[in-house]
Amino acid sequence: MESASFRLQGVTVAYGNHLALDGVDLKIAAGEAVGLVGPSGAGKTTLLRLLNATRCPTRGSVEVGGEDVSRHPLRRLRAVRSRIGVVHQDLSLVPNLRVVRNVLAGRLGQVSFLGGLRLLFVPPRPERRRVYGLLERVGIAEKLYERTDHLSGGQRQRVAIARALYQDPAALLADEPVSSVDPARARDTVALLAEICRERKLTLVMSLHNLELAREFLPRLVGLRGGRVAFDGQSDELEDADFAGLYDLKPGERLADGG
């Protein structure tokens, strides 16, 4: 599957009286690796939800792979979502399921209800082999039949990555994927995501609070503050002052909640 491009034009997202995003214009080319940085409440998670077609803009348009998904009917939105792999901040795994079933669940949005039950509970041998191969790529093949709640935090992250890849996605979105692990495991996870997306020529959009990792592994960074784009540039061309200004919050901004 070809990697996906994204384009936002004049996008505003309002939650009641609060503007999570305010007039955002953004283009992400197919195969690009982009980091979203900024303080809590800047709009990063909302932006990722737009890219995944799980949130519609209040105003403006969102294109995924050249299609304007802002006005798509629900059935068509489901098809778009099935092409976008997501690694959630809370990982969204089912704790008491075996690893293999958590990974297989990555394709439930692409099959019928009965097909999903068959896939989860009597998966064909080729699908089990495919899951094993993905787990091997992320370094935990030996955990194939382990209960997911018996794994470490870093291992659960890798299950979530394998599940997203099992979709055969055109793009991978990662929302603060390393917020709950130590610095060494965080670096390994970000490096793994960047490497896999390069190998598979997938578009990667990742939100991160860790600026050091963002600058090291993501060639382009988009800084968000107060729902607006504060900067958009190549990582190696941005100055420390750009980041300092991004996080120099006023008292009211320090109380902001959400992504």
Backbone bond lengths (Angstrom), bond angles and torsions (degrees), N, CA, C in turn:
res aa  C-N    CA-C-N  psi(-1)  N-CA   C-N-CA  omega(-1)  CA-C   N-CA-C  phi
1 M - - - 1.458 - - 1.527 109.62 -
2 E 1.332 116.10 135.43 1.458 119.67 178.31 1.521 110.60 -68.36
3 S 1.332 115.01 148.21 1.463 118.53 178.09 1.520 109.76 -69.76
4 A 1.337 115.33 156.47 1.462 121.00 -173.72 1.520 111.03 -98.17
5 S 1.317 115.61 147.38 1.464 121.93 170.11 1.530 108.18 -104.05
6 F 1.333 115.25 160.86 1.466 121.00 178.75 1.529 108.88 -133.35
7 R 1.339 115.12 148.22 1.461 119.56 175.30 1.522 108.97 -149.00
8 L 1.301 115.88 125.12 1.459 122.22 174.38 1.521 107.99 -113.11
9 Q 1.333 115.88 132.70 1.463 121.22 179.23 1.526 109.66 -127.81
10 G 1.340 115.71 116.70 1.455 121.41 176.89 1.512 113.68 55.09
11 V 1.334 116.84 39.88 1.464 120.65 -172.42 1.531 111.59 -83.25
12 T 1.307 114.29 126.03 1.462 122.73 172.28 1.523 108.20 -123.88
13 V 1.327 116.28 135.82 1.466 121.67 175.16 1.521 107.47 -126.66
14 A 1.321 115.52 122.46 1.461 120.83 -178.89 1.517 110.05 -115.13
15 Y 1.331 115.46 134.31 1.457 122.11 169.29 1.530 105.99 -111.32
16 G 1.316 116.15 95.41 1.451 119.09 -173.02 1.522 109.85 65.36
17 N 1.320 116.08 -123.91 1.466 120.63 179.39 1.526 112.66 -89.29
18 H 1.321 116.23 -3.73 1.471 119.86 -176.60 1.525 110.37 -94.70
19 L 1.334 117.08 128.38 1.462 121.83 175.75 1.519 108.95 -92.54
20 A 1.334 116.33 107.34 1.463 120.26 177.20 1.524 110.40 -74.57
21 L 1.334 116.77 -36.12 1.465 122.95 173.25 1.523 107.21 -133.73
22 D 1.325 115.59 143.91 1.462 119.52 -171.69 1.531 110.01 -137.34
23 G 1.344 115.78 94.39 1.460 120.99 175.52 1.514 114.08 66.71
24 V 1.328 117.43 46.71 1.470 121.70 -175.54 1.526 110.87 -86.61
25 D 1.329 115.93 129.40 1.465 123.75 170.13 1.523 107.45 -114.45
26 L 1.326 117.15 129.01 1.463 120.20 -177.10 1.521 110.01 -157.23
27 K 1.323 116.03 134.10 1.463 122.08 173.74 1.527 108.99 -120.41
28 I 1.326 116.29 133.68 1.466 122.15 174.86 1.519 107.03 -127.81
29 A 1.315 116.52 117.99 1.465 121.08 -177.01 1.524 110.94 -75.97
30 A 1.320 116.24 155.17 1.456 121.49 176.29 1.524 109.59 -57.70
31 G 1.324 116.14 131.30 1.464 121.21 177.56 1.509 114.73 86.12
32 E 1.338 118.40 -2.72 1.468 120.83 178.77 1.522 111.09 -74.34
33 A 1.335 115.63 154.61 1.459 122.55 171.83 1.523 107.54 -116.70
34 V 1.331 115.90 115.82 1.463 121.75 -172.11 1.519 109.62 -127.69
35 G 1.318 115.66 136.02 1.451 121.16 174.97 1.511 111.13 -105.23
36 L 1.329 115.99 139.78 1.467 122.16 173.30 1.523 107.79 -105.60
37 V 1.307 116.56 121.74 1.463 120.65 -179.42 1.521 109.34 -126.41
38 G 1.319 114.78 157.02 1.457 119.63 -179.97 1.516 109.86 149.48
39 P 1.310 117.54 164.86 1.461 121.40 -177.65 1.523 112.27 -68.35
40 S 1.326 116.68 165.43 1.460 120.63 173.95 1.518 109.35 -57.46
41 G 1.335 115.20 139.32 1.456 119.94 -178.09 1.504 114.83 85.22
42 A 1.351 117.41 4.02 1.464 120.39 -177.15 1.517 112.83 -76.07
43 G 1.355 117.71 -20.87 1.463 120.70 -179.45 1.514 113.94 114.74
44 K 1.334 118.39 8.38 1.463 120.81 -175.51 1.531 112.53 -64.43
45 T 1.326 116.09 -48.42 1.469 119.33 -178.73 1.525 110.98 -65.67
46 T 1.326 117.49 -39.94 1.468 120.86 177.07 1.522 110.30 -60.61
47 L 1.325 117.20 -42.21 1.457 120.08 179.34 1.529 110.91 -62.25
48 L 1.334 117.11 -42.40 1.465 120.14 178.29 1.526 110.96 -63.13
49 R 1.317 117.23 -37.12 1.471 119.87 178.32 1.523 111.59 -66.15
50 L 1.317 116.81 -33.74 1.464 119.65 174.38 1.520 110.73 -64.64
51 L 1.329 116.53 -43.87 1.465 120.38 -178.84 1.528 111.25 -64.82
52 N 1.333 116.27 -29.49 1.459 121.13 179.67 1.527 112.19 -90.28
53 A 1.318 116.98 2.94 1.470 122.79 178.87 1.520 112.63 59.93
54 T 1.345 117.34 27.48 1.463 120.09 173.65 1.528 110.85 -99.02
55 R 1.313 116.49 -2.73 1.470 122.10 175.04 1.516 108.10 -138.77
56 C 1.304 117.49 133.35 1.470 121.75 177.08 1.527 109.22 -97.54
57 P 1.310 117.59 145.47 1.468 119.67 178.63 1.526 111.59 -70.54
58 T 1.314 116.19 148.65 1.460 121.03 172.50 1.526 109.48 -70.30
59 R 1.327 115.52 -39.69 1.460 122.66 173.71 1.523 108.40 -141.24
60 G 1.327 115.31 156.15 1.458 119.69 178.10 1.521 112.04 94.30
61 S 1.331 115.99 -176.33 1.468 120.93 -176.79 1.526 110.91 -130.99
62 V 1.330 114.50 150.56 1.468 122.53 177.63 1.516 108.09 -127.12
63 E 1.327 116.15 123.00 1.463 120.96 177.53 1.516 110.02 -110.53
64 V 1.317 115.89 135.01 1.459 123.02 173.88 1.520 107.02 -121.73
65 G 1.325 116.80 117.24 1.456 119.94 -177.89 1.515 112.91 60.03
66 G 1.333 116.96 33.15 1.458 120.97 179.00 1.513 114.59 85.24
67 E 1.348 118.64 -5.29 1.461 122.37 178.89 1.520 109.62 -97.96
68 D 1.319 116.49 132.37 1.457 120.67 174.31 1.528 108.06 -78.94
69 V 1.336 116.04 105.69 1.467 120.47 -176.44 1.523 112.24 -88.95
70 S 1.325 117.34 -1.87 1.465 120.82 -175.94 1.515 112.36 -62.36
71 R 1.325 116.87 -29.39 1.466 120.44 -175.62 1.530 111.90 -116.63
72 H 1.318 117.55 12.81 1.466 119.88 -177.99 1.529 111.48 -67.73
73 P 1.338 117.76 144.44 1.469 119.97 170.47 1.538 109.80 -68.39
74 L 1.327 116.00 164.05 1.462 121.41 -173.96 1.523 112.23 -56.45
75 R 1.329 117.51 -42.15 1.471 119.80 -177.37 1.522 110.30 -61.55
76 R 1.312 116.25 -41.19 1.467 119.24 -179.65 1.526 110.54 -70.52
77 L 1.330 117.48 -35.42 1.466 120.36 176.97 1.523 111.08 -61.85
78 R 1.323 116.83 -39.03 1.471 120.09 177.83 1.523 111.04 -60.13
79 A 1.331 116.26 -39.71 1.463 120.00 179.11 1.523 110.78 -64.95
80 V 1.339 116.83 -39.71 1.464 120.59 177.83 1.528 110.01 -64.69
81 R 1.339 116.46 -45.92 1.466 120.37 -178.75 1.521 111.77 -61.02
82 S 1.322 117.16 -33.51 1.466 120.02 -178.62 1.529 111.87 -66.42
83 R 1.346 117.13 -16.72 1.465 121.18 179.85 1.527 112.44 -92.20
84 I 1.338 116.93 -5.51 1.454 120.82 -175.56 1.524 109.32 -115.34
85 G 1.326 116.99 113.92 1.454 120.75 176.38 1.524 109.97 -81.96
86 V 1.337 116.00 140.80 1.461 120.76 -177.62 1.519 109.86 -129.10
87 V 1.332 115.81 131.96 1.463 121.95 169.38 1.520 105.79 -107.71
88 H 1.333 116.08 106.06 1.465 121.40 -175.09 1.529 111.43 -77.37
89 Q 1.313 115.01 155.71 1.463 120.31 178.79 1.525 110.70 -59.57
90 D 1.342 116.87 -40.54 1.469 119.83 179.68 1.526 111.79 -91.24
91 L 1.335 116.77 6.10 1.469 127.15 177.81 1.528 113.06 71.32
92 S 1.348 118.58 -31.40 1.475 122.37 176.02 1.526 113.22 56.17
93 L 1.313 116.91 38.08 1.459 121.31 174.75 1.525 109.67 -89.41
94 V 1.336 116.40 159.36 1.468 121.49 175.48 1.526 107.09 -94.47
95 P 1.325 118.83 109.41 1.468 121.60 -168.33 1.515 114.88 -58.68
96 N 1.343 118.39 -39.63 1.460 119.60 -172.99 1.522 113.70 -89.83
97 L 1.343 117.44 4.97 1.462 121.08 174.98 1.528 110.52 -91.39
98 R 1.323 115.06 151.47 1.462 120.07 174.46 1.531 109.36 -65.34
99 V 1.299 114.84 157.91 1.466 120.45 -179.36 1.525 110.91 -56.70
100 V 1.327 117.45 -44.76 1.459 120.71 -176.83 1.527 110.94 -57.32
101 R 1.344 117.65 -39.29 1.459 119.96 -178.46 1.517 111.44 -74.08
102 N 1.304 117.59 -34.23 1.460 119.24 175.44 1.523 110.86 -62.43
103 V 1.315 117.19 -40.09 1.471 120.01 178.59 1.524 110.32 -68.83
104 L 1.336 117.16 -44.68 1.460 120.77 178.52 1.525 111.88 -58.46
105 A 1.333 116.61 -29.72 1.462 120.39 179.96 1.521 112.34 -63.35
106 G 1.320 117.81 -15.40 1.451 121.01 178.32 1.514 114.03 -60.80
107 R 1.336 117.32 -20.80 1.463 119.81 -177.70 1.521 113.19 -107.30
108 L 1.325 117.47 10.42 1.464 118.94 -177.49 1.521 111.86 -62.43
109 G 1.324 117.71 -29.98 1.459 120.53 178.87 1.515 113.39 -73.98
110 Q 1.321 117.75 -6.48 1.464 121.19 -176.84 1.529 112.78 -106.41
111 V 1.332 117.30 -3.66 1.470 120.63 -176.74 1.519 109.33 -128.72
112 S 1.333 116.01 167.76 1.467 121.17 177.96 1.524 110.12 -71.01
113 F 1.328 115.77 170.79 1.470 120.41 178.88 1.524 111.06 -58.57
114 L 1.334 116.58 -48.53 1.464 119.74 -179.74 1.523 111.25 -67.07
115 G 1.340 115.35 -38.16 1.456 118.99 177.19 1.516 111.55 -62.69
116 G 1.341 116.18 -36.63 1.452 120.50 177.51 1.510 112.55 -65.85
117 L 1.343 116.98 -40.92 1.467 120.29 177.47 1.522 110.92 -62.49
118 R 1.335 116.07 -43.42 1.473 119.24 178.93 1.525 110.42 -63.10
119 L 1.345 115.78 -42.89 1.462 119.75 -178.75 1.525 111.25 -61.45
120 L 1.331 116.77 -41.43 1.464 120.25 -177.23 1.521 112.98 -73.61
121 F 1.338 116.84 -40.30 1.465 118.95 -168.93 1.518 114.30 -105.30
122 V 1.335 118.67 -22.90 1.478 120.69 173.53 1.528 108.78 -135.75
123 P 1.332 117.25 60.80 1.470 119.30 -176.22 1.525 111.57 -64.79
124 P 1.333 117.94 136.01 1.468 120.74 177.20 1.538 110.33 -60.84
125 R 1.299 114.99 154.62 1.469 119.74 -178.31 1.523 112.54 -57.39
126 P 1.355 120.17 -40.95 1.473 118.62 178.27 1.527 112.88 -59.58
127 E 1.343 117.10 -34.85 1.462 119.59 179.20 1.521 110.94 -70.69
128 R 1.329 117.18 -38.02 1.468 119.89 176.72 1.527 110.49 -64.08
129 R 1.328 115.72 -39.11 1.472 119.42 178.13 1.527 110.45 -65.24
130 R 1.315 115.16 -39.11 1.466 118.86 179.60 1.530 110.96 -65.12
131 V 1.320 116.95 -43.16 1.463 120.28 177.38 1.528 109.84 -61.08
132 Y 1.323 116.37 -43.16 1.466 119.99 179.30 1.531 109.67 -59.13
133 G 1.343 116.87 -42.89 1.460 120.21 -179.97 1.523 112.24 -62.35
134 L 1.330 117.01 -39.39 1.463 119.94 178.36 1.528 111.09 -67.60
135 L 1.324 115.97 -42.04 1.466 119.14 178.08 1.527 110.69 -65.47
136 E 1.321 116.27 -34.99 1.470 119.80 175.78 1.520 110.01 -62.86
137 R 1.342 116.32 -40.26 1.467 119.59 -179.12 1.522 111.88 -65.48
138 V 1.326 117.06 -35.07 1.465 119.22 179.97 1.525 112.33 -91.60
139 G 1.352 116.88 2.06 1.464 120.24 169.62 1.508 117.14 91.60
140 I 1.341 118.38 16.05 1.472 119.02 179.99 1.534 111.50 -135.99
141 A 1.325 117.37 39.34 1.470 120.76 -177.99 1.522 112.08 -58.55
142 E 1.334 117.07 -31.72 1.464 120.75 -178.36 1.526 112.80 -68.51
143 K 1.334 117.68 -10.16 1.466 121.86 -178.44 1.530 112.08 -95.36
144 L 1.306 118.14 12.25 1.469 123.02 -172.87 1.528 112.65 -48.89
145 Y 1.345 117.60 -46.03 1.465 120.69 -175.44 1.530 112.92 -107.82
146 E 1.322 116.85 15.77 1.465 120.94 177.75 1.529 109.92 -79.25
147 R 1.330 116.02 146.04 1.471 118.76 171.13 1.525 108.93 -65.04
148 T 1.318 115.25 136.87 1.461 119.39 -174.47 1.522 112.05 -65.22
149 D 1.341 117.84 -32.28 1.462 119.46 180.00 1.525 113.28 -75.69
150 H 1.335 117.17 -0.45 1.465 120.96 174.54 1.530 111.72 -95.41
151 L 1.324 116.96 -1.12 1.462 120.94 -176.34 1.524 110.78 -90.84
152 S 1.328 115.32 160.51 1.465 120.99 172.82 1.526 109.47 -74.54
153 G 1.338 116.57 168.18 1.459 120.58 178.38 1.519 112.32 -59.47
154 G 1.319 117.15 -42.41 1.457 120.70 179.53 1.517 112.14 -65.46
155 Q 1.339 117.07 -37.97 1.465 120.24 178.42 1.526 111.13 -68.01
156 R 1.335 116.76 -38.13 1.469 119.31 177.47 1.530 110.81 -64.57
157 Q 1.320 116.65 -36.52 1.461 119.21 175.42 1.524 110.85 -58.15
158 R 1.318 115.92 -41.21 1.470 119.67 -178.09 1.521 112.07 -70.97
159 V 1.330 116.67 -31.39 1.467 119.43 172.55 1.527 109.58 -63.08
160 A 1.328 116.74 -43.14 1.467 120.59 179.42 1.525 111.18 -62.69
161 I 1.315 117.52 -38.20 1.472 120.74 177.48 1.524 110.17 -65.61
162 A 1.348 116.63 -45.51 1.469 120.54 179.48 1.526 110.57 -61.49
163 R 1.341 116.92 -40.28 1.466 120.39 178.89 1.529 110.63 -61.47
164 A 1.333 117.46 -44.13 1.462 120.39 178.77 1.529 111.09 -63.07
165 L 1.329 117.22 -39.22 1.462 120.90 -179.52 1.529 111.94 -70.49
166 Y 1.326 116.70 -28.21 1.469 120.79 -179.96 1.527 111.58 -63.36
167 Q 1.327 117.12 -21.17 1.465 120.83 176.47 1.531 112.59 -69.18
168 D 1.329 118.08 -11.83 1.472 120.79 -168.16 1.521 109.52 56.48
169 P 1.332 118.47 57.16 1.458 120.32 -171.81 1.519 113.18 -76.75
170 A 1.324 115.01 159.76 1.458 121.45 172.90 1.523 110.81 -91.96
171 A 1.329 116.27 -14.72 1.459 121.96 177.35 1.517 108.22 -154.31
172 L 1.323 115.65 155.55 1.455 121.78 177.68 1.518 108.46 -123.85
173 L 1.332 115.94 126.15 1.460 122.57 176.93 1.525 107.86 -111.43
174 A 1.323 116.68 133.74 1.460 120.97 -179.87 1.522 108.99 -130.30
175 D 1.329 115.87 119.98 1.464 121.79 -176.48 1.532 108.70 -102.15
176 E 1.319 116.82 102.30 1.466 122.29 -179.68 1.531 110.60 45.35
177 P 1.337 118.15 58.99 1.467 120.03 -172.73 1.519 114.27 -71.16
178 V 1.348 118.46 -9.40 1.473 119.48 -175.12 1.530 111.95 -121.96
179 S 1.325 116.56 23.66 1.462 119.28 -174.72 1.522 113.10 -71.39
180 S 1.341 117.79 -18.04 1.468 119.31 -172.91 1.524 113.79 -115.43
181 V 1.337 117.60 16.50 1.468 119.16 -179.94 1.525 110.40 -126.06
182 D 1.329 115.53 166.38 1.460 120.50 -178.23 1.533 110.26 -72.19
183 P 1.347 117.44 164.24 1.476 120.94 -173.75 1.523 114.59 -56.46
184 A 1.341 117.83 -38.73 1.466 119.60 -178.35 1.521 110.77 -66.11
185 R 1.331 116.90 -44.99 1.467 119.99 179.06 1.526 110.72 -69.27
186 A 1.322 116.72 -33.18 1.461 120.07 176.93 1.524 110.39 -60.85
187 R 1.311 116.65 -46.55 1.462 120.43 -179.66 1.531 110.53 -62.41
188 D 1.333 117.07 -43.59 1.462 120.80 179.85 1.526 111.16 -61.00
189 T 1.336 116.38 -40.21 1.463 120.29 -177.60 1.527 111.52 -68.57
190 V 1.328 117.22 -45.41 1.462 120.33 179.22 1.533 110.21 -64.06
191 A 1.321 116.18 -41.43 1.464 120.01 177.65 1.528 111.20 -61.54
192 L 1.332 116.46 -41.73 1.462 121.16 179.89 1.528 110.92 -63.79
193 L 1.326 117.16 -46.66 1.460 120.35 179.06 1.527 111.34 -59.58
194 A 1.322 116.82 -45.82 1.461 120.63 -179.44 1.524 110.98 -63.89
195 E 1.320 116.47 -41.02 1.474 121.16 -178.35 1.522 111.37 -67.05
196 I 1.333 117.11 -45.32 1.463 120.70 -179.64 1.528 110.77 -62.66
197 C 1.328 116.77 -41.86 1.469 119.44 -179.56 1.530 111.44 -67.00
198 R 1.336 117.29 -33.97 1.472 119.43 174.00 1.526 110.28 -65.40
199 E 1.320 116.82 -44.80 1.462 120.98 -179.52 1.523 111.77 -59.02
200 R 1.318 115.61 -44.36 1.457 121.22 -174.15 1.524 112.92 -93.33
201 K 1.346 115.50 0.41 1.461 121.11 -178.65 1.541 111.41 56.85
202 L 1.325 115.32 41.33 1.456 121.33 178.23 1.521 110.52 -92.04
203 T 1.309 116.34 145.02 1.454 120.51 169.23 1.524 108.31 -70.29
204 L 1.324 116.67 133.96 1.462 121.52 -179.37 1.525 109.18 -124.09
205 V 1.333 116.18 126.51 1.460 121.51 172.86 1.525 106.74 -127.80
206 M 1.329 116.25 119.77 1.454 121.24 -173.64 1.521 110.26 -131.29
207 S 1.327 117.03 129.99 1.457 120.20 172.96 1.523 108.59 -93.12
208 L 1.326 115.24 137.49 1.466 120.85 -176.72 1.522 110.32 -144.79
209 H 1.327 115.91 141.23 1.463 120.38 168.71 1.525 110.48 -90.89
210 N 1.335 116.79 -22.40 1.455 120.99 -178.39 1.534 109.47 -80.00
211 L 1.323 116.31 100.06 1.462 120.55 -175.50 1.523 112.01 -67.14
212 E 1.315 116.82 -33.49 1.462 119.88 -179.47 1.522 110.42 -61.97
213 L 1.345 117.28 -45.20 1.461 120.72 178.64 1.523 111.06 -68.36
214 A 1.325 116.67 -39.84 1.458 119.98 179.57 1.526 110.89 -60.23
215 R 1.310 117.37 -43.86 1.463 121.17 -177.94 1.526 111.56 -71.94
216 E 1.336 116.59 -29.53 1.465 119.45 -177.97 1.522 112.75 -77.27
217 F 1.350 117.24 -38.78 1.464 119.37 -168.49 1.534 115.03 -112.03
218 L 1.317 118.42 -12.46 1.460 119.93 -176.82 1.521 109.27 -117.18
219 P 1.323 117.68 114.88 1.465 121.26 -172.95 1.524 114.59 -63.37
220 R 1.333 117.04 -27.02 1.471 120.76 -178.14 1.517 109.10 -126.96
221 L 1.318 116.30 135.35 1.460 121.26 179.75 1.524 110.32 -123.55
222 V 1.316 114.97 135.89 1.463 122.91 175.31 1.526 106.92 -113.81
223 G 1.316 116.48 118.34 1.459 121.38 178.73 1.519 110.64 -93.54
224 L 1.320 115.97 126.95 1.468 121.49 178.58 1.515 109.86 -113.55
225 R 1.311 115.00 140.15 1.470 121.01 174.85 1.518 108.46 -150.94
226 G 1.318 115.85 127.19 1.459 119.95 179.29 1.507 113.76 59.32
227 G 1.351 117.35 31.19 1.458 120.94 177.97 1.512 114.89 80.34
228 R 1.336 116.89 6.02 1.471 120.24 179.59 1.526 110.70 -122.34
229 V 1.326 115.72 157.81 1.461 120.37 177.10 1.523 108.44 -79.43
230 A 1.337 115.51 115.82 1.467 121.00 179.73 1.523 110.98 -85.62
231 F 1.326 116.75 -35.99 1.470 121.22 173.56 1.516 109.06 -157.40
232 D 1.316 115.82 161.17 1.461 123.23 179.19 1.520 106.32 -152.05
233 G 1.326 116.45 107.07 1.455 118.05 -175.82 1.512 113.13 -161.40
234 Q 1.329 115.15 175.51 1.456 121.39 176.97 1.530 109.61 -71.34
235 S 1.314 115.73 138.23 1.465 120.75 -174.49 1.518 112.53 -55.58
236 D 1.330 116.10 -41.83 1.463 119.37 -175.24 1.528 112.74 -78.08
237 E 1.339 117.45 -4.45 1.459 120.25 178.81 1.531 112.27 -105.50
238 L 1.331 116.81 -11.94 1.462 119.90 179.82 1.522 110.25 -78.71
239 E 1.320 116.21 144.72 1.461 122.20 -177.89 1.527 110.25 -98.99
240 D 1.336 115.55 158.57 1.461 120.05 176.39 1.524 111.35 -56.21
241 A 1.321 116.54 -32.77 1.468 120.50 -179.85 1.524 111.88 -63.79
242 D 1.337 117.37 -31.63 1.461 120.45 177.67 1.527 110.53 -61.46
243 F 1.331 115.18 -43.51 1.464 119.53 -178.57 1.530 110.95 -74.71
244 A 1.314 116.77 -36.13 1.461 119.78 178.65 1.524 110.38 -61.42
245 G 1.327 116.58 -42.03 1.456 120.29 178.75 1.519 112.31 -67.12
246 L 1.328 116.01 -32.21 1.458 120.76 -179.34 1.529 111.48 -64.23
247 Y 1.325 116.32 -36.87 1.466 120.58 -174.90 1.528 113.26 -104.45
248 D 1.324 117.70 9.24 1.461 121.14 176.98 1.527 108.15 -84.56
249 L 1.333 115.31 82.94 1.455 121.08 -169.36 1.524 112.41 -87.45
250 K 1.324 114.52 146.18 1.451 121.44 171.84 1.533 108.72 -81.37
251 P 1.327 118.47 160.92 1.468 120.66 -176.93 1.526 113.89 -51.34
252 G 1.330 118.02 -43.63 1.458 120.73 -179.99 1.514 113.10 -64.51
253 E 1.347 116.57 -34.67 1.458 120.71 -179.53 1.516 111.62 -70.88
254 R 1.325 117.90 -28.12 1.463 120.35 -179.36 1.521 112.17 -65.70
255 L 1.322 116.87 -20.69 1.457 120.75 179.94 1.513 112.15 -93.05
256 A 1.334 117.40 0.24 1.475 120.21 -178.04 1.508 110.43 -64.51
257 D 1.325 114.81 145.59 1.448 120.77 -178.59 1.522 108.06 -122.17
258 G 1.348 115.73 162.98 1.456 120.06 176.79 1.504 112.10 89.97
259 G 1.401 114.47 -177.75 1.457 120.50 -175.02 1.476 113.93 -87.52
